[in-house]
Amino acid sequence: MQITKDNIVGELVSLNYKAADVFSQYGIDFCCAGNISLDRAASKHEVSVDELVGKLEDVFSVKDVESDLISRLPLDALIDHIVENHHQYIRDNVNVVPQYVNKVAEVHGGRHPEMVEVKALFDEACAELSSHIVKEEEILFPYIKELVAAQKEGRKPAQAPFGSVGSPIEAMMAEHADEGERFRQISELTNGYQLPLGGCTTFRVSLEKLKEFETDLHRHIHLENNILFIKALELEKSL
């Protein structure tokens, strides 16, 4: 694939998720703010667009089978994939990770006050994401599945109480942006999840789990913002 400065960041990650590693290297947000061109992203982050294009061409020289499979999933199957993997990841971790973060804030908060801030931010993230995924599963995702069913059955979809699917999508994307900013702050406070000199095992595990949580969240938001939501809007328009 030929990469140009006009390619859209989020679209490139949809085609090959390994492109996310390139964008992360330069601090370029590919999930919450992925709807910008490479040229604009490079300018915003003071990176050479030619350097960015070159690294992306190297990535795209090898096919990413997983990204190709996910991009071909019907929307209802993609929803199931998101719920079973990423929503479940949140449910599995919102009670586990805080045990480590809270301990570090309690024991090391005097010498590392930034971890008290991290605890507050992560507590907010856990509460907001727990509510967020319920709204998706009970409101937005069932309607997208109704659109898929209507297309298969050759009929008009049932009228949604919120009007267009664009309304809940807009709300969910706004919440995604809030979480992206929250984790940007957490990453900044922890110096990119780097263990400070003399940090204990609990401190290390806490940072590792926070980084893992952010990594999964980025992929989660990418699948929704850059693939699911775009295709859902296109599907509704076609019906």
For each residue, the residues with C-beta under 8 A, 3 or more apart:
1: 15 60
2: 57
3: 7 12 38 53 56 57 60
4: 7 38 53
5: 37 38 39 42 49 53
6: 37 38 39
7: 3 4 11 12 37 38 56
8: 11 12 34 35 36 37 38
9: 12 13 23 28 30 34 35 36 37 38 41
10: 13 14 30 31 34 35 222 225 226
11: 7 8 14 15 34 226
12: 3 7 8 9 15 16 19 30 38 56
13: 9 10 16 17 19 20 23 30 31 34 222 226
14: 10 11 67 71 222 226 227
15: 1 11 12 19 60 64 67 68 71
16: 12 13 19 59 60 63 64 67
17: 13 20 64 66 67 219 222
18: 21 22 59 62 64 67
19: 12 13 15 16 22 23 30 56 59 60
20: 13 17 23 24 30 218 219 222
21: 18 24 25 59
22: 18 19 25 26 52 55 56 59
23: 9 13 19 20 26 28 29 30 41
24: 20 21 27 28 30
25: 21 22 55
26: 22 23 45 47 52
27: 24 45
28: 9 23 24 41 44 45 47
29: 23 32 33 34 180
30: 9 10 12 13 19 20 23 24 34 218 222 226
31: 10 13 34 176 180 218 219 221 222 225 226
32: 29 173 176 177 179 180 181 221 225
33: 29 36 177 180
34: 8 9 10 11 13 29 30 31 222 225 226
35: 8 9 10 225 226
36: 8 9 33 40 41 44
37: 5 6 7 8 9 40 41
38: 3 4 5 6 7 8 9 12 41 42 49 52 53 56
39: 5 6 42 43 49
40: 36 37 43 44
41: 9 23 28 36 37 38 44 45 47 52
42: 5 38 39 45 47 48 49 52
43: 39 40 46 49
44: 28 36 40 41
45: 26 27 28 41 42
46: 43
47: 26 28 41 42 51 52
48: 42 51 52
49: 5 38 39 42 43 52 53
50: 53 54
51: 47 48 54 55
52: 22 26 38 41 42 47 48 49 55 56
53: 3 4 5 38 49 50 56 57
54: 50 51 57 58
55: 22 25 51 52 58 59
56: 3 7 12 19 22 38 52 53 59 60
57: 2 3 53 54 60 61
58: 54 55 61
59: 16 18 19 21 22 55 56 62
60: 1 3 15 16 19 56 57
61: 57 58
62: 18 59
63: 16 68
64: 15 16 17 18 67 68
65: 68 69
66: 17 69 70
67: 14 15 16 17 18 64 70 71
68: 15 63 64 65 71 72
69: 65 66 72 73
70: 66 67 73 78 81 223 227
71: 14 15 67 68 227
72: 68 69
73: 69 70 77 78 81
74: 77 78 148
75: 78 79 144 145 147 148 228 231 232 235
76: 79 80 144 145 148 149
77: 73 74 80 81
78: 70 73 74 75 81 82 223 227 228
79: 75 76 82 83 141 144 145 228
80: 76 77 83 84
81: 70 73 77 78 84 85 223
82: 78 79 85 86 87 220 223 224 228
83: 79 80 86 87 88 133 137 141
84: 80 81 87 88
85: 81 82 88 89
86: 82 83 89 90 216 217 219 220 223
87: 82 83 84 90 91 133 136 137 220
88: 83 84 85 91 92
89: 85 86 92 93 216 220
90: 86 87 93 94 129 130 133 220
91: 87 88 94 130 133
92: 88 89 96
93: 89 90 96 97 209 213
94: 90 91 97 98 126 129 130
95: 98 99
96: 92 93 99 100 209
97: 93 94 100 101 122 126 206 209 210 213
98: 94 95 101 102 119 122 123 126
99: 95 96 102 103
100: 96 97 103 104 202 205 206 209
101: 97 98 104 105 115 118 119 122 206 209 210
102: 98 99 105 106 119
103: 99 100 106 107 202 206
104: 100 101 107 108 109 112 115 119 202 203 206
105: 101 102 108 109 115 116 118 119
106: 102 103 109
107: 103 104 202
108: 104 105 111 112 115 199 200 203
109: 104 105 106 112 113 115 116
110: 113
111: 108
112: 104 108 109 115 196
113: 109 110 116 117
114: 117 118 189 190
115: 101 104 105 108 109 112 118 119 189 190
116: 105 109 113 119 120
117: 113 114 120 121 185 189
118: 101 105 114 115 121 122 186 189 190 210
119: 98 101 102 104 105 115 116 122 123
120: 116 117 123 124
121: 117 118 124 125 182 185 186 189
122: 97 98 101 118 119 125 126 186 210
123: 98 119 120 126 127
124: 120 121 127 128 182
125: 121 122 128 129 179 182 183 186
126: 94 97 98 122 123 129 130
127: 123 124 130 131
128: 124 125 131 132 175 178 179
129: 90 94 125 126 132 133 179 217
130: 90 91 94 126 127 133 134
131: 127 128 134 135
132: 128 129 135 136 172 175 179
133: 83 87 90 91 129 130 136 137
134: 130 131 137 138
135: 131 132 138 139 140 168 171 172
136: 87 132 133 139 140 141 172 224
137: 83 87 133 134 141 142
138: 134 135 141 142
139: 135 136 142 143 162 168
140: 135 136 143 144 165 168 169 172
141: 79 83 136 137 138 144 145
142: 137 138 139 145 146
143: 139 140 146 147 157 160 165 168
144: 75 76 79 140 141 147 148 165 228 232 235
145: 75 76 79 141 142 148 149
146: 142 143 149 150 157 158 160
147: 75 143 144 150 151 157 165 232 235 236 239
148: 74 75 76 144 145 151 152 235
149: 76 145 146 152 153 157
150: 146 147 153 155 156 157 158 239
151: 147 148 154 235 238 239
152: 148 149
153: 149 150
154: 151
155: 150
156: 150 239
157: 143 146 147 149 150 160 236 239
158: 146 150
159:
160: 143 146 157 163 164 165
161:
162: 139 167 168
163: 160 167
164: 160 167 236
165: 140 143 144 147 160 168 169 232 233 236
166: 169 170 233 236
167: 162 163 164 170 171
168: 135 139 140 143 162 165 171 172
169: 140 165 166 172 173 229 232 233
170: 166 167 173 174
171: 135 167 168 174 175
172: 132 135 136 140 168 169 175 176 224 229
173: 32 169 170 176 177 225 229
174: 170 171 177 178
175: 128 132 171 172 178 179
176: 31 32 172 173 179 180 221 224 225
177: 32 33 173 174 180 181
178: 128 174 175 181 182
179: 32 125 128 129 132 175 176 182 183 217 221
180: 29 31 32 33 176 177 183 184 221
181: 32 177 178 184 185
182: 121 124 125 178 179 185 186
183: 125 179 180 186 187 214 217
184: 180 181 187 188
185: 117 121 181 182 188 189
186: 118 121 122 125 182 183 189 190 210 214
187: 183 184 190 192 193 214
188: 184 185 191
189: 114 115 117 118 121 185 186
190: 114 115 118 186 187 193 194 207 210
191: 188 194 196
192: 187
193: 187 190 207 208 210 211
194: 190 191 207
195: 199 203 204 207
196: 112 191 199 203
197:
198:
199: 108 195 196 203 204 207
200: 108 203 204
201: 204 205
202: 100 103 104 107 205 206
203: 104 108 195 196 199 200 206 207
204: 195 199 200 201 207 208
205: 100 201 202 208 209
206: 97 100 101 103 104 202 203 209 210
207: 190 193 194 195 199 203 204 210 211
208: 193 204 205 211 212
209: 93 96 97 100 101 205 206 212 213
210: 97 101 118 122 186 190 193 206 207 213 214
211: 193 207 208 214 215
212: 208 209 215 216
213: 93 97 209 210 216 217
214: 183 186 187 210 211 217 218
215: 211 212 218 219
216: 86 89 212 213 219 220
217: 86 129 179 183 213 214 220 221
218: 20 30 31 214 215 221 222
219: 17 20 31 86 215 216 222 223
220: 82 86 87 89 90 216 217 223 224
221: 31 32 176 179 180 217 218 224 225
222: 10 13 14 17 20 30 31 34 218 219 225 226 227
223: 70 78 81 82 86 219 220 226 227 228
224: 82 136 172 176 220 221 227 228 229
225: 10 31 32 34 35 173 176 221 222 228 229 230
226: 10 11 13 14 30 31 34 35 222 223 229 230
227: 14 70 71 78 222 223 224 230 231
228: 75 78 79 82 144 223 224 225 231 232
229: 169 172 173 224 225 226 232 233
230: 225 226 227 233 234
231: 75 227 228 234 235
232: 75 144 147 165 169 228 229 235 236
233: 165 166 169 229 230 236 237
234: 230 231 237 238
235: 75 144 147 148 151 231 232 238 239
236: 147 157 164 165 166 232 233 239
237: 233 234
238: 151 234 235
239: 147 150 151 156 157 235 236
